[in-house]
Every structure is written in structure tokens, then in C-alpha cells.
Amino acid sequence: MNCLGIPANYKVLFLQGGASLQFAMLPMNLRTSGSADYIVTGTWSKTAFKEAQKLGATHAAANTEADGFKSSAGQTRSRSEGRLPALHIQ
């Protein structure tokens, strides 16, 4: 069967879920070990951070929720000092 011209040695997955499903899919697939830092600058990154916390070590490198997400995160320094496997900015 020819499906969109995809070669036979590839598999196609049709998954249920919207964009917010990616909040779990990203850390499940891209963070193979260690922790991930998140820069929380709004509702979407806050949701992504909460979802990632369910899946392993997670740290908010910056969080602007205290002022209602009305400022930028500014310059932050990860506590991992360059050895971080993942950094999420949204």
C-alpha cells in the first residue's frame, strides 16, 4: 500500500491529541537522562513545565509568573553550567 509516498521501511503513527500532547512527548523523547531546565514565561510554558515534572528531574531556570508573566525572563544561568541535556524556552 502506498501512503503519501512514504517508503515501506518507515512506519506511520496516527495519534490522538492536540498541541498540548507535545508537553509530554518532548521530554519523553528528547530528555534521555539528567534534568531539564525550563524558562517559564507564560501559560503555555507553565503547563509544559508541570507536565515535564511528572517525567523526571525538572528545574525552573527562570519564572516570570510572580508579575503575571508581564516581563521577560532576562538573563538566567542554569545551575547545570553547560552540561544540561535539555532547555525548554517557549
NUTORRO-682333 format. One record per residue: residue in one letter; z negated, x, y of N, C-alpha, C, O in turn. Coordinates in nm, 4 decimals. Last residue first. Example, Ala and Ser with C-alpha at 12.3 -4.5 7.8 and 13.67 -1.06 7.14 Angstrom:
2
> drenba|n_zz|n_xx|n_yy|ca_zz|ca_xx|ca_yy|c_zz|c_xx|c_yy|o_zz|o_xx|o_yy
> S|-0.7080|1.2850|-0.2250|-0.7140|1.3670|-0.1060|-0.7870|1.2900|0.0030|-0.8039|1.3409|0.1138
> A|-0.7800|1.3190|-0.5690|-0.7800|1.2300|-0.4500|-0.7800|1.3200|-0.3300|-0.8465|1.4236|-0.3319
This chain:
90
> drenba|n_zz|n_xx|n_yy|ca_zz|ca_xx|ca_yy|c_zz|c_xx|c_yy|o_zz|o_xx|o_yy
> Q|-2.5696|0.9740|2.8724|-2.4865|0.8543|2.8824|-2.4841|0.8036|3.0223|-2.4189|0.7030|3.0503
> I|-2.6163|1.2397|2.6634|-2.6126|1.2001|2.8039|-2.5208|1.0802|2.8121|-2.4074|1.0843|2.7643
> H|-2.7830|1.4073|2.4180|-2.7162|1.2804|2.4476|-2.7294|1.2507|2.5963|-2.8401|1.2380|2.6485
> L|-2.7496|1.6890|2.2280|-2.7964|1.6416|2.3576|-2.7154|1.5183|2.3917|-2.5924|1.5234|2.3941
> A|-2.8306|1.8747|1.9360|-2.7672|1.7581|1.9968|-2.8314|1.7255|2.1310|-2.9534|1.7336|2.1457
> P|-2.9475|2.1171|1.8575|-2.8285|2.0703|1.7860|-2.7584|1.9532|1.8531|-2.6391|1.9326|1.8308
> L|-3.0583|2.3729|2.0718|-3.0596|2.2302|2.0448|-2.9332|2.1864|1.9711|-2.8226|2.2151|2.0169
> R|-3.1094|2.6153|2.1728|-3.0961|2.6059|2.0273|-3.0861|2.4611|1.9816|-3.1043|2.4319|1.8634
> G|-3.1560|2.6152|2.4475|-3.0253|2.6537|2.3983|-3.0062|2.6450|2.2478|-2.8948|2.6658|2.1998
> E|-3.4413|2.5360|2.4607|-3.3830|2.6541|2.5228|-3.2543|2.7024|2.4564|-3.2453|2.8176|2.4140
> S|-3.5885|2.3202|2.3911|-3.5303|2.3976|2.2817|-3.4608|2.5239|2.3309|-3.4251|2.6100|2.2504
> R|-3.6569|2.1782|2.6066|-3.7622|2.2639|2.5518|-3.7104|2.3486|2.4361|-3.7799|2.4383|2.3883
> S|-3.4130|2.1785|2.8609|-3.4537|2.1381|2.7278|-3.5612|2.2324|2.6769|-3.5563|2.3528|2.7020
> R|-3.4448|2.1015|3.1888|-3.4400|2.2133|3.0951|-3.4921|2.1635|2.9620|-3.6037|2.1122|2.9532
> T|-3.2482|1.9468|3.4436|-3.3548|1.9463|3.3440|-3.3389|2.0675|3.2541|-3.2317|2.1274|3.2459
> Q|-3.1655|1.8327|3.7575|-3.1559|1.9450|3.6656|-3.2753|1.9425|3.5725|-3.3899|1.9367|3.6170
> G|-3.1209|1.4746|3.7631|-3.1391|1.6049|3.8244|-3.1242|1.7156|3.7217|-3.0751|1.6926|3.6112
> A|-3.0858|1.2157|3.6899|-3.1843|1.2929|3.6146|-3.2110|1.4275|3.6795|-3.3144|1.4888|3.6531
> S|-3.0695|1.0065|3.9814|-3.0083|1.0828|3.8732|-3.1165|1.1656|3.8056|-3.2259|1.1825|3.8596
> S|-3.2258|0.6851|4.0340|-3.1977|0.8247|4.0692|-3.1283|0.8918|3.9523|-3.1281|0.8414|3.8401
> K|-3.2835|0.4376|3.9395|-3.2136|0.4447|4.0682|-3.1839|0.5877|4.1126|-3.1234|0.6086|4.2178
> F|-3.4304|0.3421|3.7237|-3.3004|0.4050|3.6992|-3.2173|0.4150|3.8271|-3.0949|0.4023|3.8231
> G|-3.6802|0.2748|3.8178|-3.5834|0.1690|3.7920|-3.4430|0.2195|3.7697|-3.3463|0.1474|3.7942
> D|-3.8386|0.4949|3.8247|-3.7893|0.4436|3.9529|-3.6812|0.3373|3.9340|-3.6007|0.3130|4.0238
> A|-3.8909|0.5314|3.5519|-4.0035|0.5066|3.6426|-3.9575|0.4536|3.7784|-4.0292|0.3757|3.8413
> E|-3.6520|0.6097|3.4263|-3.6948|0.4694|3.4189|-3.8045|0.4371|3.5198|-3.8101|0.3244|3.5690
> T|-3.5390|0.8557|3.3985|-3.5480|0.8024|3.5339|-3.5927|0.6559|3.5356|-3.5734|0.5863|3.6353
> N|-3.6058|1.1327|3.2147|-3.6123|0.9872|3.2082|-3.6336|0.9346|3.3497|-3.7345|0.9652|3.4132
> A|-3.5163|1.4095|3.0103|-3.5318|1.3517|3.1434|-3.5311|1.2007|3.1282|-3.4644|1.1466|3.0400
> A|-3.5506|1.4558|2.7449|-3.5474|1.5725|2.8331|-3.5621|1.5299|2.9782|-3.6144|1.6053|3.0603
> A|-3.7155|1.3018|2.5084|-3.6513|1.2654|2.6352|-3.6603|1.3855|2.7287|-3.7663|1.4131|2.7850
> H|-3.6498|1.3750|2.1701|-3.7250|1.4086|2.2898|-3.6470|1.3635|2.4123|-3.5259|1.3843|2.4200
> T|-3.6934|1.3286|1.8217|-3.6178|1.2983|1.9422|-3.7065|1.3230|2.0634|-3.8262|1.2947|2.0593
> A|-3.6653|1.3466|1.4777|-3.7280|1.4054|1.5958|-3.6382|1.3885|1.7178|-3.5220|1.4290|1.7170
> G|-3.5352|1.0345|1.3419|-3.5790|1.1736|1.3390|-3.6383|1.2185|1.4698|-3.6591|1.1388|1.5614
> L|-3.4695|0.7676|1.3588|-3.3970|0.8500|1.2634|-3.4399|0.9959|1.2590|-3.3860|1.0734|1.1799
> K|-3.5918|0.6342|1.5589|-3.6115|0.5808|1.4236|-3.5573|0.6760|1.3169|-3.5940|0.6667|1.1998
> Q|-3.4923|0.7564|1.7823|-3.6305|0.7853|1.7442|-3.6611|0.7362|1.6031|-3.7477|0.7917|1.5356
> A|-3.2449|0.6359|1.8160|-3.2494|0.7711|1.7603|-3.3901|0.8085|1.7151|-3.4058|0.8845|1.6195
> E|-3.3235|0.3978|1.9417|-3.2613|0.3936|1.8090|-3.2691|0.5295|1.7414|-3.2971|0.5375|1.6218
> K|-3.4187|0.4940|2.1876|-3.5081|0.4204|2.0969|-3.4526|0.4172|1.9546|-3.5276|0.4324|1.8581
> F|-3.1795|0.6062|2.2916|-3.2966|0.6899|2.2663|-3.3919|0.6225|2.1676|-3.4405|0.6867|2.0746
> A|-3.0199|0.3791|2.3245|-2.9763|0.4856|2.2336|-3.0937|0.5748|2.1951|-3.1063|0.6146|2.0793
> T|-3.1700|0.2467|2.5202|-3.1505|0.1851|2.3896|-3.1084|0.2891|2.2864|-3.1563|0.2869|2.1731
> K|-3.1415|0.4297|2.7288|-3.2759|0.3947|2.6811|-3.2672|0.3338|2.5411|-3.3479|0.3659|2.4539
> S|-2.8694|0.4219|2.7718|-2.9264|0.5452|2.7162|-3.0689|0.5223|2.6673|-3.1129|0.5888|2.5735
> W|-2.8547|0.1563|2.8723|-2.7828|0.1948|2.7512|-2.8402|0.3217|2.6897|-2.8579|0.3286|2.5681
> T|-3.0180|0.1581|3.1045|-3.0489|0.0697|2.9922|-2.9808|0.1145|2.8637|-3.0422|0.1112|2.7571
> G|-3.0522|0.5022|3.2154|-3.0211|0.3607|3.2301|-3.0505|0.2849|3.1025|-3.1013|0.3406|3.0052
> T|-3.1034|0.7628|3.1561|-3.0707|0.7319|3.2953|-3.0369|0.5848|3.3175|-2.9970|0.5467|3.4276
> V|-3.2323|1.0019|2.9647|-3.2386|0.8563|2.9778|-3.2209|0.8202|3.1248|-3.3095|0.8431|3.2073
> I|-3.1137|1.2319|2.7677|-3.1347|1.2155|2.9109|-3.1200|1.0663|2.9383|-3.0097|1.0117|2.9355
> Y|-3.2500|1.3608|2.4717|-3.1793|1.2515|2.5373|-3.2120|1.2551|2.6856|-3.3266|1.2789|2.7237
> D|-3.2245|1.5968|2.2107|-3.2748|1.5611|2.3422|-3.1867|1.4511|2.3997|-3.0654|1.4489|2.3789
> A|-3.3085|1.6075|1.8697|-3.2059|1.5815|1.9704|-3.2758|1.5465|2.1006|-3.3754|1.4742|2.1004
> S|-3.4000|1.8480|1.6144|-3.4225|1.7337|1.7017|-3.3054|1.7174|1.7970|-3.2159|1.8016|1.8040
> G|-3.2961|1.9315|1.2783|-3.3620|1.9557|1.4056|-3.3776|1.8291|1.4864|-3.3697|1.7180|1.4340
> S|-2.9721|1.8392|1.1494|-3.1075|1.8915|1.1346|-3.1683|1.9100|1.2731|-3.0974|1.9043|1.3736
> T|-2.7513|1.6885|1.2143|-2.7734|1.7226|1.0738|-2.9118|1.7787|1.0493|-2.9641|1.7667|0.9385
> R|-2.6282|1.4620|1.4062|-2.7509|1.5425|1.4051|-2.7867|1.5716|1.2605|-2.8460|1.4878|1.1925
> L|-2.4044|1.3080|1.3431|-2.3870|1.4327|1.4175|-2.5112|1.5207|1.4196|-2.4998|1.6424|1.4335
> N|-2.4763|1.0792|1.1939|-2.3629|1.1609|1.1532|-2.3547|1.2967|1.2218|-2.3025|1.3916|1.1632
> M|-2.7012|0.9652|1.3085|-2.6914|0.9705|1.1622|-2.5830|1.0685|1.1179|-2.5973|1.1337|1.0145
> P|-2.6483|0.9685|1.5836|-2.7479|1.0601|1.5279|-2.7409|1.0709|1.3759|-2.7718|1.1763|1.3205
> L|-2.4213|0.7754|1.5760|-2.4120|0.9117|1.6297|-2.5200|1.0038|1.5741|-2.4864|1.1097|1.5211
> M|-2.5189|0.5331|1.4640|-2.4165|0.6107|1.3944|-2.4071|0.7547|1.4449|-2.3871|0.8466|1.3655
> A|-2.6943|0.4235|1.6496|-2.7472|0.4740|1.5225|-2.6467|0.5660|1.4542|-2.6852|0.6658|1.3933
> F|-2.5232|0.3690|1.8580|-2.6519|0.4308|1.8895|-2.7178|0.4861|1.7644|-2.7900|0.5856|1.7717
> Q|-2.3134|0.2255|1.7525|-2.2953|0.3695|1.7681|-2.4250|0.4417|1.8049|-2.4359|0.5627|1.7852
> L|-2.3857|-0.0351|1.7788|-2.3981|0.0247|1.6457|-2.3874|0.1767|1.6544|-2.4459|0.2481|1.5729
> S|-2.3081|-0.1042|2.0311|-2.4458|-0.0593|2.0136|-2.4721|-0.0058|1.8733|-2.5721|0.0627|1.8518
> A|-2.0473|-0.1992|1.9974|-2.0682|-0.0665|2.0551|-2.2097|-0.0157|2.0317|-2.2295|0.1045|2.0142
> G|-2.0892|-0.3871|1.6928|-2.0286|-0.3591|1.8214|-2.0590|-0.2186|1.8681|-2.0920|-0.1306|1.7887
> G|-2.0053|-0.4636|1.3561|-2.0940|-0.4088|1.4576|-2.0184|-0.3794|1.5849|-1.8987|-0.3507|1.5834
> Q|-1.8655|-0.3863|1.0409|-1.9134|-0.4852|1.1360|-2.0037|-0.4156|1.2367|-2.0710|-0.3181|1.2031
> L|-1.5894|-0.1797|0.9570|-1.7329|-0.2001|0.9692|-1.7641|-0.3079|1.0717|-1.6982|-0.3191|1.1750
> F|-1.3679|-0.0659|0.7428|-1.3773|-0.1712|0.8415|-1.5240|-0.2115|0.8469|-1.5765|-0.2704|0.7524
> L|-1.2344|0.2443|0.6678|-1.3537|0.1603|0.6645|-1.3443|0.0571|0.7753|-1.3155|0.0913|0.8900
> V|-1.0047|0.4111|0.4714|-1.0217|0.3289|0.5904|-1.1446|0.2422|0.5706|-1.1578|0.1745|0.4687
> K|-0.9356|0.7441|0.3669|-0.9991|0.6150|0.3405|-1.0166|0.5427|0.4732|-1.0406|0.6061|0.5759
> Y|-0.6581|0.9500|0.2748|-0.7573|0.9056|0.3723|-0.8140|0.7721|0.3280|-0.7468|0.6956|0.2589
> N|-0.4482|0.9963|0.1038|-0.5683|1.0772|0.0834|-0.6769|1.0496|0.1889|-0.7781|1.1196|0.1915
> A|-0.2372|0.8386|0.1911|-0.3159|0.7918|0.0764|-0.4435|0.8727|0.0551|-0.5380|0.8227|-0.0059
> P|-0.2129|0.8159|0.5531|-0.1854|0.8785|0.4237|-0.2816|0.8336|0.3143|-0.3949|0.7948|0.3429
> I|-0.1287|0.5316|0.7365|-0.2367|0.6252|0.7043|-0.2101|0.6840|0.5665|-0.1868|0.6091|0.4717
> G|0.0385|0.3350|0.8337|0.0924|0.4678|0.8142|-0.0125|0.5735|0.7833|0.0124|0.6926|0.8019
> L|-0.0946|0.0933|0.8253|-0.0812|0.1619|0.9534|-0.0297|0.3042|0.9407|-0.0529|0.3860|1.0297
> C|-0.0973|0.1135|0.4992|-0.1800|0.0514|0.6030|-0.1727|0.1363|0.7294|-0.2382|0.2401|0.7384
> N|0.0794|0.0550|0.2203|0.0871|0.1296|0.3452|0.0103|0.0535|0.4526|0.0483|-0.0569|0.4916
> M|0.0000|0.0841|-0.1186|0.0000|0.0000|0.0000|0.0000|0.0886|0.1248|-0.0737|0.1870|0.1312
